[in-house]
């Protein structure tokens, strides 16, 4: 059944596996992820290369749900800065998704290879992503997992475009969304605070991406010792809720005020005050000439290598983080607890300098704005480790806990829909982007 003929949710005729084999020559597995296997595929007629993602239905309900969701979203979108699905087949046992093959590098690798890197280069990257996000938002699609690992150069030509991949967590916004998901370091305050949310979460994530690309540092990090996993995410989430970051010296000394202004407007704690993607495109730093042309490569690269090439970013560990219910109010009263507790395992992707004021490490952040009404991170966050690939920050998905009393008007009471993460299965090479496939496997 060719692309366009598969209609989800309807009684349908399944493709015969021979239809896939007749059209495509599937090579060896490039890599195996939690929910799919990734192949290089060659069209037997045109000899053009593609990426093939194969989902096995026998692997459970979550795998089937992830495949159906990605198919649904990718069938809707067509934009030069979004990795396109070109073909899809469903047999009785598998889903086959055929995507454009992106052979370029991830943004970090590109920066490290440059002899000259300036705000204008960053502006060009952010502009392309903003245009894709603005397009998605006009279609009421929220990506929900924008991060540097999901941005890749389409090819290795000098002026290659940037493409967004990994749509397994994308969601149609038919109303405010309630299920929390994403990658911890990029989560917006309203997600961390278990409020209903929508398109603004993508704009917040773009602010985080822009902050990192301009300084080499993450805006939110935890100074706890690397082995103190108990408080790691709790502290990180508290800072996100408070908008607790700063444009610290010396990392931001050479960055223009216009760039700082755009970051601040994208990382506005109040989602109603946050810039939309289209408003950000119209900002002078994107559409005007406000982006500086000064070479900032040495400072940025030094921090990138220090913060994002640490051993813990390279660990072959995947962290699954699932939000659980808050303890019942009466339980908290009986126990005399005054604040939520958090149990975590390590979350890859946030530098945790032992000495926050040591040279080359980001100093402790200070607030840049007012704290939101919710000032505590989610309670009962638990992470479990399983196998993974390097360079993969954890993702949060799962059911939402019942809200505390002061969140009752903003959060769902219980049992939010569980959205399962699926690894970014693009299969591009060399230097592929790798991301977490962070859900446990549930047999359906």
C-alpha positions as CSV (number, residue, x, y, z in Angstrom):
1,X,0.0,0.0,0.0
2,X,1.7,3.2,-1.1
3,X,2.1,6.3,1.0
4,X,-1.2,8.1,1.3
5,X,-3.4,5.0,1.1
6,X,-2.9,4.0,4.8
7,X,-5.7,5.4,6.9
8,X,-5.3,4.9,10.6
9,X,-8.3,3.7,12.6
10,X,-10.1,2.1,9.6
11,X,-10.5,-1.5,8.6
12,X,-7.9,-2.0,6.0
13,X,-6.1,-4.4,3.8
14,X,-2.6,-5.1,5.1
15,X,0.4,-4.9,2.8
16,X,2.2,-8.1,1.9
17,X,5.9,-8.0,3.1
18,X,6.9,-8.8,-0.5
19,X,5.6,-5.3,-1.5
20,X,8.2,-3.7,0.7
21,X,11.0,-6.1,-0.6
22,X,10.0,-5.5,-4.2
23,X,10.3,-1.7,-4.0
24,X,13.2,-1.3,-1.4
25,X,16.4,-3.1,-0.8
26,X,16.8,-3.1,3.0
27,X,20.4,-3.2,4.0
28,X,21.8,-4.2,7.4
29,X,20.5,-2.7,10.6
30,X,22.1,0.6,11.2
31,X,21.0,0.5,14.9
32,X,18.3,-1.0,17.1
33,X,16.3,1.2,19.4
34,X,13.7,0.6,22.0
35,X,10.8,0.7,19.7
36,X,12.2,0.3,16.2
37,X,15.0,-1.0,14.0
38,X,16.7,1.4,11.6
39,X,17.9,0.4,8.2
40,X,19.4,2.1,5.2
41,X,17.0,1.4,2.3
42,X,17.6,1.8,-1.4
43,X,14.8,2.3,-3.9
44,X,15.3,-0.5,-6.4
45,X,14.1,1.7,-9.3
46,X,15.7,5.1,-8.6
47,X,18.6,3.8,-6.4
48,X,17.9,6.7,-4.0
49,X,18.8,6.1,-0.4
50,X,16.3,6.5,2.5
51,X,16.1,5.7,6.2
52,X,13.7,2.9,7.1
53,X,12.2,2.5,10.5
54,X,10.7,-0.9,11.3
55,X,8.3,-1.3,14.2
56,X,7.4,-4.8,15.3
57,X,3.8,-5.0,16.5
58,X,4.5,-8.0,18.7
59,X,6.7,-5.7,20.8
60,X,3.6,-4.3,22.5
61,X,0.9,-1.7,22.6
62,X,3.3,1.2,23.2
63,X,5.3,0.3,20.1
64,X,2.2,0.2,18.0
65,X,0.9,3.5,19.5
66,X,4.3,5.2,18.9
67,X,4.3,4.0,15.2
68,X,0.8,5.1,14.6
69,X,1.3,8.5,16.1
70,X,4.5,9.2,14.1
71,X,2.7,8.1,10.9
72,X,-0.3,10.3,11.7
73,X,1.8,13.5,12.3
74,X,4.3,13.0,9.4
75,X,1.5,12.4,6.9
76,X,0.2,15.8,7.7
77,X,3.4,17.9,7.4
78,X,5.5,19.1,4.5
79,X,8.1,21.7,5.2
80,X,11.7,22.1,4.0
81,X,13.0,22.1,7.6
82,X,11.2,19.0,8.7
83,X,12.5,15.5,7.8
84,X,9.9,14.1,5.5
85,X,8.2,10.7,5.5
86,X,8.1,9.5,1.9
87,X,6.5,6.1,2.1
88,X,4.8,3.9,4.7
89,X,3.6,0.3,4.8
90,X,1.7,-1.7,7.3
91,X,1.8,-5.5,7.3
92,X,0.2,-7.7,9.8
93,X,3.3,-7.8,11.8
94,X,5.2,-4.6,11.2
95,X,5.1,-0.9,10.3
96,X,7.7,0.4,7.8
97,X,8.3,4.1,7.7
98,X,10.6,5.4,4.9
99,X,12.1,8.8,5.6
100,X,14.5,11.2,3.8
101,X,18.1,10.3,4.7
102,X,19.8,13.1,6.5
103,X,23.6,12.7,6.1
104,X,24.7,15.9,7.8
105,X,26.0,16.5,11.3
106,X,24.3,17.6,14.4
107,X,24.7,21.2,15.3
108,X,27.3,20.7,18.0
109,X,29.6,18.9,15.6
110,X,29.2,21.6,13.0
111,X,30.1,24.3,15.4
112,X,33.2,22.5,16.6
113,X,34.4,22.1,13.0
114,X,34.0,25.8,12.1
115,X,36.9,28.1,11.9
116,X,34.6,31.0,12.6
117,X,31.3,31.0,14.5
118,X,29.2,34.0,15.3
119,X,25.7,35.1,16.5
120,X,24.7,35.3,12.8
121,X,25.4,31.5,12.4
122,X,23.2,30.8,15.5
123,X,20.5,33.2,14.2
124,X,20.5,31.2,10.9
125,X,20.0,28.0,12.8
126,X,17.3,29.3,15.1
127,X,15.4,31.0,12.2
128,X,15.1,27.8,10.3
129,X,13.8,25.9,13.3
130,X,11.4,28.8,14.1
131,X,10.0,28.7,10.6
132,X,9.4,24.9,10.9
133,X,7.8,25.3,14.4
134,X,5.6,28.2,13.3
135,X,4.4,26.0,10.4
136,X,3.6,23.1,12.9
137,X,1.8,25.5,15.1
138,X,-0.4,26.7,12.3
139,X,-1.5,23.1,11.9
140,X,-2.0,22.9,15.7
141,X,0.8,20.4,16.1
142,X,3.0,20.7,19.2
143,X,6.4,18.9,18.8
144,X,7.0,18.6,22.6
145,X,10.6,17.4,22.3
146,X,12.6,20.1,20.6
147,X,16.2,19.8,21.6
148,X,19.7,20.0,20.0
149,X,19.8,16.3,19.5
150,X,16.8,16.5,17.2
151,X,18.3,19.1,14.9
152,X,20.6,18.0,12.1
153,X,22.1,19.3,8.9
154,X,20.4,17.7,6.0
155,X,23.6,17.1,4.1
156,X,27.3,18.0,4.3
157,X,27.2,20.9,1.8
158,X,28.4,24.2,3.1
159,X,25.0,25.9,3.2
160,X,22.9,22.8,4.1
161,X,19.5,23.4,5.7
162,X,18.6,22.3,9.2
163,X,15.9,19.7,9.6
164,X,13.8,18.7,12.7
165,X,13.3,15.0,13.3
166,X,11.8,12.8,15.9
167,X,8.0,13.3,16.0
168,X,7.1,10.4,18.3
169,X,6.0,12.8,21.0
170,X,4.3,15.3,18.7
171,X,0.7,15.9,19.4
172,X,-2.3,17.5,17.8
173,X,-3.5,20.3,20.0
174,X,-7.3,19.9,20.1
175,X,-7.3,21.6,23.5
176,X,-4.8,22.2,26.3
177,X,-2.5,19.2,26.7
178,X,-2.3,17.4,30.0
179,X,0.2,14.6,29.8
180,X,3.8,15.6,30.8
181,X,6.6,14.6,28.4
182,X,9.8,15.8,27.0
183,X,13.5,16.0,27.9
184,X,14.1,17.4,31.4
185,X,16.6,20.2,30.5
186,X,14.2,21.5,27.9
187,X,10.9,21.3,29.8
188,X,8.8,24.4,30.1
189,X,7.7,25.5,33.6
190,X,4.1,24.7,32.9
191,X,5.0,21.1,32.1
192,X,7.2,20.8,35.2
193,X,4.4,22.4,37.3
194,X,1.8,19.9,35.9
195,X,-0.3,22.6,34.4
196,X,-2.1,22.2,31.1
197,X,0.0,23.4,28.2
198,X,0.3,23.9,24.5
199,X,2.4,25.4,21.7
200,X,4.4,27.7,24.0
201,X,6.4,24.7,25.3
202,X,8.1,24.5,21.9
203,X,9.1,28.2,22.1
204,X,10.5,27.7,25.6
205,X,12.6,24.8,24.3
206,X,13.9,27.0,21.4
207,X,15.0,29.6,24.0
208,X,17.0,26.8,25.8
209,X,18.5,25.8,22.5
210,X,19.4,29.4,21.6
211,X,21.0,29.9,25.1
212,X,23.2,26.8,24.7
213,X,24.3,27.7,21.1
214,X,25.3,31.2,22.2
215,X,27.2,30.3,25.4
216,X,28.0,26.6,25.3
217,X,26.2,26.3,28.7
218,X,22.8,25.0,29.6
219,X,20.6,27.7,31.2
220,X,19.5,25.3,34.0
221,X,21.8,22.9,35.7
222,X,22.3,21.3,39.1
223,X,25.4,21.8,41.1
224,X,24.8,18.7,43.1
225,X,27.6,16.1,43.1
226,X,27.4,13.8,40.1
227,X,26.6,10.8,42.5
228,X,23.9,12.7,44.4
229,X,21.1,11.5,42.2
230,X,18.5,11.9,44.9
231,X,18.2,15.7,44.5
232,X,19.4,16.1,40.9
233,X,16.1,16.5,39.0
234,X,14.3,18.1,42.0
235,X,16.8,21.0,42.0
236,X,16.8,21.2,38.2
237,X,13.0,21.5,38.1
238,X,12.8,24.0,40.9
239,X,15.1,26.3,38.9
240,X,13.0,25.8,35.7
241,X,9.8,26.7,37.7
242,X,11.5,29.9,39.0
243,X,13.1,30.9,35.7
244,X,16.4,30.7,37.7
245,X,19.0,31.4,35.1
246,X,21.3,34.3,34.2
247,X,23.5,35.7,31.4
248,X,26.6,35.0,33.4
249,X,30.1,36.5,32.8
250,X,32.3,35.8,31.0
251,X,30.2,33.5,28.8
252,X,27.8,36.2,27.8
253,X,30.1,39.2,27.8
254,X,30.4,39.2,24.0
255,X,26.8,38.4,23.2
256,X,24.5,41.2,22.0
257,X,21.7,42.7,24.0
258,X,19.3,41.8,21.2
259,X,20.2,38.1,21.5
260,X,19.7,38.2,25.3
261,X,16.4,39.9,24.7
262,X,15.1,37.2,22.4
263,X,16.3,34.4,24.8
264,X,14.5,36.2,27.7
265,X,11.2,36.5,25.7
266,X,11.3,32.9,24.6
267,X,12.1,31.7,28.2
268,X,9.3,33.7,29.8
269,X,8.0,31.7,32.8
270,X,4.4,32.9,32.1
271,X,3.4,31.0,29.0
272,X,0.9,33.7,28.1
273,X,3.7,36.3,28.0
274,X,6.1,34.1,26.0
275,X,6.8,35.0,22.3
276,X,5.1,32.8,19.7
277,X,7.2,31.3,17.0
278,X,6.0,33.8,14.5
279,X,6.7,36.7,16.8
280,X,10.2,35.4,17.4
281,X,10.8,35.2,13.6
282,X,9.9,38.9,13.5
283,X,12.4,39.8,16.2
284,X,15.3,42.0,15.0
285,X,17.9,39.3,16.0
286,X,16.2,36.9,13.5
287,X,14.8,39.1,10.7
288,X,17.0,42.2,11.1
289,X,20.7,42.9,11.4
290,X,21.0,42.8,15.2
291,X,22.9,39.5,15.3
292,X,26.6,40.2,15.9
293,X,29.2,38.9,13.5
294,X,31.9,38.7,16.2
295,X,33.7,35.4,16.4
296,X,32.6,33.6,19.5
297,X,33.8,30.1,18.6
298,X,36.6,29.7,21.1
299,X,34.4,30.5,24.1
300,X,31.4,28.5,22.9
301,X,33.4,25.5,21.9
302,X,35.3,25.4,25.2
303,X,32.1,25.3,27.1
304,X,30.4,22.8,24.7
305,X,33.4,20.4,25.1
306,X,33.3,20.9,28.9
307,X,29.6,20.6,29.4
308,X,28.3,18.3,26.7
309,X,31.2,16.0,26.0
310,X,31.6,14.8,29.6
311,X,31.8,11.1,30.4
312,X,28.2,11.1,31.7
313,X,26.9,12.3,28.3
314,X,28.7,9.4,26.7
315,X,27.4,6.7,29.1
316,X,25.6,3.9,27.4
317,X,22.7,4.5,29.8
318,X,19.2,5.5,29.0
319,X,17.1,7.0,31.8
320,X,13.4,6.5,31.8
321,X,11.6,9.2,33.8
322,X,7.9,8.7,34.6
323,X,5.9,11.2,36.5
324,X,3.8,9.6,39.2
325,X,0.9,10.7,41.3
326,X,1.4,13.2,44.1
327,X,0.8,11.6,47.4
328,X,-2.7,12.1,48.6
329,X,-3.1,15.3,50.7
330,X,-4.1,13.3,53.8
331,X,-1.0,11.2,53.5
332,X,1.1,14.3,53.4
333,X,-0.7,15.6,56.5
334,X,-0.2,12.3,58.3
335,X,3.5,12.2,57.5
336,X,4.0,15.9,58.3
337,X,5.6,16.4,55.0
338,X,6.0,20.0,54.0
339,X,7.4,19.6,50.5
340,X,7.4,16.9,47.7
341,X,10.1,14.3,47.6
342,X,11.9,13.2,44.5
343,X,13.6,9.9,43.8
344,X,15.8,9.9,40.6
345,X,18.6,8.2,38.9
346,X,21.1,10.2,36.8
347,X,19.8,12.3,34.0
348,X,22.2,12.7,31.2
349,X,22.5,16.1,29.7
350,X,23.0,18.6,32.5
351,X,26.5,19.6,33.6
352,X,26.9,19.4,37.3
353,X,30.1,21.3,38.2
354,X,31.5,20.5,41.6
355,X,32.7,24.1,41.9
356,X,30.2,26.4,40.2
357,X,32.6,29.2,40.2
358,X,35.6,27.3,38.8
359,X,37.1,28.6,35.5
360,X,35.3,27.3,32.6
361,X,32.3,26.2,34.6
362,X,29.0,28.1,34.8
363,X,28.5,29.9,38.1
364,X,25.4,29.3,40.1
365,X,22.4,30.8,38.4
366,X,20.3,33.6,39.9
367,X,16.7,34.5,39.1
368,X,16.0,36.7,36.1
369,X,12.4,37.1,36.7
370,X,9.6,36.4,39.2
371,X,8.9,32.9,40.3
372,X,5.6,31.4,39.1
373,X,2.8,30.4,41.5
374,X,4.1,26.9,41.6
375,X,7.5,26.9,43.3
376,X,8.2,23.3,43.9
377,X,9.2,20.6,41.4
378,X,7.0,17.6,40.7
379,X,6.9,15.0,43.4
380,X,7.5,11.3,43.1
381,X,9.6,11.4,40.0
382,X,11.3,8.1,39.6
383,X,13.8,7.1,37.0
384,X,14.9,3.6,35.9
385,X,18.0,2.8,33.9
386,X,18.0,0.6,30.8
387,X,20.3,0.3,27.8
388,X,20.9,3.2,25.5
389,X,23.2,4.9,23.1
390,X,25.6,7.8,23.8
391,X,24.7,11.5,23.6
392,X,21.2,10.9,24.7
393,X,19.5,13.1,27.3
394,X,16.7,11.5,29.2
395,X,13.1,12.1,28.2
396,X,10.1,12.4,30.5
397,X,6.9,10.8,29.6
398,X,4.1,9.2,31.5
399,X,1.1,9.7,33.6
400,X,0.4,12.9,35.4
401,X,0.0,12.9,39.2
402,X,-2.9,14.4,41.0
403,X,-2.4,18.1,41.6
404,X,-1.8,19.6,45.0
405,X,-4.6,21.8,46.2
406,X,-3.1,25.1,44.9
407,X,-2.8,23.6,41.5
408,X,-6.3,22.2,41.3
409,X,-7.5,24.8,38.8
410,X,-4.6,24.2,36.5
411,X,-3.8,20.5,36.7
412,X,-5.7,17.3,36.0
413,X,-6.7,15.3,39.0
414,X,-5.3,12.0,38.0
415,X,-4.5,9.4,35.3
416,X,-3.2,11.6,32.5
417,X,-2.7,9.8,29.2
418,X,0.7,8.1,29.0
419,X,2.7,9.1,26.0
420,X,5.6,6.8,25.3
421,X,8.9,8.0,24.0
422,X,10.5,6.6,21.0
423,X,14.1,7.0,20.0
424,X,15.0,9.3,17.2
425,X,15.4,6.7,14.5
426,X,16.7,8.7,11.7
427,X,19.6,6.5,10.9
428,X,21.6,9.3,9.3
429,X,25.4,8.8,9.0
430,X,28.1,9.6,9.7
431,X,27.9,11.2,13.1
432,X,24.2,10.3,13.6
433,X,22.1,12.2,16.1
434,X,21.2,9.9,19.0
435,X,18.3,10.4,21.4
436,X,16.6,8.5,24.2
437,X,13.9,6.0,23.7
438,X,12.8,6.2,27.2
439,X,9.7,4.1,27.8
440,X,9.6,0.7,29.3
441,X,8.2,-1.9,27.0
442,X,4.6,-3.0,27.7
443,X,3.3,-6.0,26.0
444,X,0.0,-5.5,24.2
